[in-house]
């Protein structure tokens, strides 16, 4: 049986979100689309306006949906409509991995925040071993560390830094449509880059964003125009190689809204041929060791 968050754990996660994001109005509200104006923007929840009882009611309704006999498209519509009815998404805040990481790493000691930046979440309904794979209910605990593909993506030493919270987010904050490909680009990223800027701006009101760590070539291509000129024509693997060999594992600067944030880019952990390639893995370990040392 999947683990389910307790009431106290939900309270901790919601409080963590509220501390990191004292307001979700304006740019953040548009980015996370609490009004559900985008077709599949039903992953996020407005943690400032939605309480535990509403989340529990939504969670119960999600678990009651019978997935048998319906097409994946129709199932996706059912899950989307339910989210709009309750005004709750399929996470407690940004995404299921974000929820769990904040539970594990955010506390009253938190002073620093590391942002792990992925590309996007999954299709809202997809195929898994011949059966439909619907979204998890928001109270179902979903940990990145439980996935064999991602178990090395965040080093244990970073989890252990007690005054640093790990915030996972995807540049594209919505689900993909039912049965759509799980990988591939998602059009113009300008709007989503503005969303990242709003996230960093909000967190920086009370905490220090010590690094943004991105995964994958699509995110790299979306952000490299915000780096110094010498980085802007490089592909992701060439950029990692340069950071390791020429910068000795030091971050470059990501220019967001007039501020510079230390930035590391890596291949996506789900592509082991790149992520676990010897030269890339050494670059990753070197960079993560430097980051952890800077925090301890």
C-alpha positions as CSV (number, residue, x, y, z in Angstrom):
1,X,0.0,0.0,0.0
2,X,1.3,3.5,-0.8
3,X,2.2,5.7,2.1
4,X,-0.3,8.4,2.9
5,X,0.6,11.7,4.5
6,X,-0.7,12.3,8.0
7,X,-2.5,15.5,9.0
8,X,0.6,16.8,10.8
9,X,2.8,16.1,7.7
10,X,0.3,17.9,5.5
11,X,0.4,20.9,7.9
12,X,4.2,20.8,7.8
13,X,4.3,20.8,4.0
14,X,1.7,23.6,3.6
15,X,3.5,25.7,6.2
16,X,6.8,25.2,4.3
17,X,5.2,26.4,1.0
18,X,3.7,29.4,2.8
19,X,7.1,30.3,4.2
20,X,8.8,30.1,0.9
21,X,6.0,31.8,-1.0
22,X,4.4,34.4,1.4
23,X,2.0,35.3,-1.5
24,X,0.9,33.4,-4.6
25,X,-0.8,36.4,-6.3
26,X,0.3,38.0,-9.5
27,X,3.1,36.2,-11.4
28,X,3.1,33.1,-9.3
29,X,-0.7,32.7,-9.6
30,X,-0.3,33.0,-13.4
31,X,2.6,30.6,-13.6
32,X,0.9,27.9,-11.5
33,X,-2.5,28.7,-13.1
34,X,-4.7,28.3,-10.1
35,X,-7.6,29.5,-12.4
36,X,-7.1,26.4,-14.5
37,X,-7.1,28.4,-17.7
38,X,-4.6,26.0,-19.4
39,X,-6.1,22.6,-20.3
40,X,-4.0,20.4,-18.1
41,X,-2.9,22.8,-15.4
42,X,-4.3,20.7,-12.5
43,X,-1.1,19.6,-10.8
44,X,-0.6,22.6,-8.5
45,X,-2.7,23.6,-5.5
46,X,-3.0,27.1,-4.0
47,X,-1.7,26.3,-0.5
48,X,-2.7,29.8,0.7
49,X,-6.4,29.3,0.0
50,X,-7.0,25.5,0.3
51,X,-7.1,23.8,3.7
52,X,-6.6,20.3,4.8
53,X,-10.3,19.4,4.9
54,X,-10.8,20.3,1.3
55,X,-7.7,18.4,0.3
56,X,-9.0,15.3,2.2
57,X,-12.3,15.5,0.4
58,X,-10.6,15.9,-3.0
59,X,-8.3,13.0,-2.2
60,X,-11.2,10.7,-1.3
61,X,-13.0,11.6,-4.5
62,X,-9.9,10.9,-6.6
63,X,-9.5,7.5,-5.0
64,X,-13.1,6.6,-5.9
65,X,-12.7,7.0,-9.6
66,X,-13.1,3.7,-11.4
67,X,-10.5,3.6,-14.2
68,X,-11.9,0.5,-15.8
69,X,-13.5,0.6,-19.2
70,X,-12.7,4.3,-20.0
71,X,-10.3,5.6,-22.6
72,X,-7.2,7.4,-21.3
73,X,-8.5,10.6,-22.8
74,X,-11.8,10.3,-21.0
75,X,-10.1,9.4,-17.8
76,X,-7.9,12.4,-18.1
77,X,-11.0,14.6,-18.5
78,X,-12.5,13.0,-15.4
79,X,-9.4,13.8,-13.3
80,X,-9.1,17.3,-14.7
81,X,-12.8,18.0,-14.0
82,X,-12.5,16.8,-10.4
83,X,-9.5,19.1,-9.9
84,X,-11.5,22.1,-11.2
85,X,-14.5,21.1,-9.1
86,X,-12.5,21.1,-5.8
87,X,-10.0,23.7,-6.8
88,X,-7.2,21.3,-5.7
89,X,-4.4,19.9,-7.8
90,X,-2.7,16.5,-7.7
91,X,-0.1,17.8,-5.3
92,X,-0.1,19.8,-2.1
93,X,1.6,22.6,-3.8
94,X,3.9,22.4,-6.8
95,X,4.4,18.6,-7.5
96,X,4.4,15.4,-5.5
97,X,8.2,15.3,-5.4
98,X,8.2,18.8,-4.1
99,X,5.8,18.0,-1.3
100,X,8.0,15.1,-0.1
101,X,11.3,16.9,-0.3
102,X,9.9,19.8,1.7
103,X,8.7,17.4,4.3
104,X,12.2,15.9,4.5
105,X,14.3,19.0,4.3
106,X,12.4,22.2,5.4
107,X,12.4,23.2,9.0
108,X,12.6,26.2,11.3
109,X,16.4,26.0,10.8
110,X,16.2,26.6,7.1
111,X,18.2,29.5,5.8
112,X,19.2,28.2,2.3
113,X,17.3,26.8,-0.6
114,X,18.5,24.7,-3.5
115,X,16.2,24.5,-6.5
116,X,16.2,21.3,-8.5
117,X,14.7,22.2,-11.9
118,X,13.3,19.5,-14.1
119,X,11.4,19.9,-17.4
120,X,7.8,18.7,-16.8
121,X,5.7,16.2,-15.0
122,X,4.1,13.2,-16.7
123,X,1.0,12.8,-18.9
124,X,-2.1,13.0,-16.6
125,X,-3.0,9.4,-17.6
126,X,-0.6,7.1,-19.4
127,X,-0.1,3.4,-19.9
128,X,1.7,1.2,-17.4
129,X,2.1,-2.5,-18.0
130,X,-1.1,-2.6,-20.1
131,X,-3.2,-0.6,-17.6
132,X,-4.0,3.1,-17.3
133,X,-1.7,4.9,-14.9
134,X,-3.7,7.8,-13.4
135,X,-2.3,10.7,-11.3
136,X,-1.6,10.0,-7.6
137,X,-4.0,11.5,-5.1
138,X,-2.5,14.5,-3.3
139,X,-2.2,12.7,0.0
140,X,-0.3,9.8,-1.4
141,X,3.4,10.2,-0.6
142,X,5.5,10.1,-3.7
143,X,9.3,10.4,-3.1
144,X,11.9,10.9,-5.8
145,X,14.3,8.8,-3.8
146,X,12.0,5.8,-4.2
147,X,12.5,5.7,-7.9
148,X,15.5,3.6,-9.0
149,X,16.0,5.9,-12.0
150,X,16.4,9.0,-9.7
151,X,18.0,7.5,-6.6
152,X,21.4,9.1,-7.4
153,X,20.0,12.4,-8.8
154,X,20.2,14.2,-5.4
155,X,23.1,13.3,-3.2
156,X,22.5,12.1,0.3
157,X,25.0,14.7,1.5
158,X,22.7,17.5,0.3
159,X,19.7,15.9,2.2
160,X,21.8,16.0,5.3
161,X,22.4,19.8,5.3
162,X,20.0,20.7,8.1
163,X,19.7,24.4,7.3
164,X,19.1,23.9,3.6
165,X,15.7,23.0,2.0
166,X,15.5,21.3,-1.4
167,X,12.8,22.6,-3.6
168,X,12.0,20.5,-6.7
169,X,10.1,22.1,-9.5
170,X,9.5,21.6,-13.2
171,X,10.0,24.6,-15.6
172,X,6.7,23.6,-17.3
173,X,4.3,23.2,-14.3
174,X,1.4,21.3,-15.8
175,X,0.6,17.7,-16.8
176,X,1.1,16.6,-20.3
177,X,-2.1,15.4,-22.1
178,X,-3.3,11.8,-21.7
179,X,-1.1,9.3,-23.6
180,X,1.2,12.0,-24.9
181,X,5.0,11.3,-25.2
182,X,6.7,11.5,-21.8
183,X,9.7,13.3,-23.3
184,X,10.3,16.0,-25.9
185,X,10.1,19.8,-26.1
186,X,7.1,21.8,-25.1
187,X,7.2,24.9,-27.3
188,X,8.2,28.4,-26.3
189,X,9.7,28.5,-22.8
190,X,9.7,32.3,-22.3
191,X,6.6,32.2,-20.1
192,X,8.0,29.4,-18.0
193,X,11.4,31.1,-17.5
194,X,9.5,34.1,-16.2
195,X,7.8,31.7,-13.7
196,X,11.2,30.5,-12.5
197,X,12.2,34.1,-12.0
198,X,9.1,34.8,-9.9
199,X,9.8,31.7,-7.8
200,X,13.4,32.8,-7.0
201,X,12.2,36.3,-6.3
202,X,9.6,35.1,-3.8
203,X,12.0,32.7,-2.0
204,X,14.7,35.4,-1.8
205,X,12.6,37.6,0.4
206,X,13.4,35.4,3.4
207,X,15.9,32.8,2.3
208,X,19.1,32.5,0.2
209,X,18.7,30.6,-3.1
210,X,22.2,29.1,-3.1
211,X,21.8,27.3,-6.4
212,X,19.6,26.3,-9.3
213,X,20.4,22.8,-10.6
214,X,18.7,22.0,-13.9
215,X,18.2,18.6,-15.5
216,X,18.2,18.0,-19.2
217,X,18.9,19.6,-22.5
218,X,15.5,21.3,-23.0
219,X,15.7,23.2,-19.7
220,X,19.3,24.1,-20.5
221,X,18.3,25.5,-23.9
222,X,15.4,27.4,-22.3
223,X,17.8,29.1,-19.8
224,X,21.1,29.5,-21.5
225,X,20.2,32.9,-23.0
226,X,20.2,34.1,-19.4
227,X,23.9,33.1,-19.0
228,X,27.1,34.9,-20.0
229,X,27.8,34.9,-23.7
230,X,30.4,32.1,-23.7
231,X,27.8,29.6,-22.6
232,X,25.0,30.5,-24.9
233,X,25.9,28.3,-27.9
234,X,26.9,25.2,-26.0
235,X,24.9,22.0,-25.8
236,X,24.2,20.5,-22.4
237,X,27.0,18.0,-22.4
238,X,29.6,20.5,-23.7
239,X,28.4,22.9,-20.9
240,X,28.9,20.3,-18.2
241,X,32.3,19.5,-19.6
242,X,33.3,23.2,-19.6
243,X,32.0,23.6,-16.0
244,X,34.0,20.7,-14.8
245,X,37.3,21.2,-16.7
246,X,37.5,24.9,-17.0
247,X,35.6,26.1,-14.0
248,X,36.7,23.3,-11.6
249,X,33.1,22.5,-10.8
250,X,32.2,26.0,-9.8
251,X,28.7,27.2,-10.8
252,X,28.1,29.8,-13.5
253,X,25.7,32.7,-13.0
254,X,22.0,32.6,-14.0
255,X,20.8,36.1,-14.6
256,X,17.2,36.4,-13.4
257,X,15.5,39.7,-12.9
258,X,18.6,41.6,-12.1
259,X,20.0,39.0,-9.7
260,X,22.7,36.4,-10.3
261,X,22.0,32.9,-9.0
262,X,24.7,30.2,-8.9
263,X,23.7,27.7,-11.6
264,X,24.6,24.1,-12.5
265,X,23.2,22.3,-15.5
266,X,23.3,18.5,-15.9
267,X,22.0,15.9,-18.2
268,X,18.6,14.4,-17.2
269,X,19.0,11.6,-14.7
270,X,16.4,9.5,-16.6
271,X,18.9,9.2,-19.4
272,X,21.6,7.1,-17.8
273,X,23.8,7.0,-20.9
274,X,24.4,10.7,-20.4
275,X,24.0,11.1,-16.6
276,X,26.1,8.1,-15.6
277,X,28.6,8.7,-18.4
278,X,32.0,8.7,-16.6
279,X,33.0,12.2,-17.5
280,X,29.5,13.6,-16.7
281,X,29.3,11.6,-13.4
282,X,32.6,13.0,-12.3
283,X,31.5,16.5,-13.1
284,X,28.3,16.0,-11.2
285,X,30.0,14.6,-8.1
286,X,32.6,17.4,-8.1
287,X,29.9,20.1,-8.4
288,X,27.7,18.6,-5.7
289,X,30.6,18.2,-3.3
290,X,31.5,21.9,-3.8
291,X,27.8,22.9,-3.2
292,X,27.6,20.9,0.0
293,X,30.9,22.2,1.3
294,X,29.7,25.7,0.7
295,X,26.7,25.0,2.9
296,X,28.6,23.4,5.8
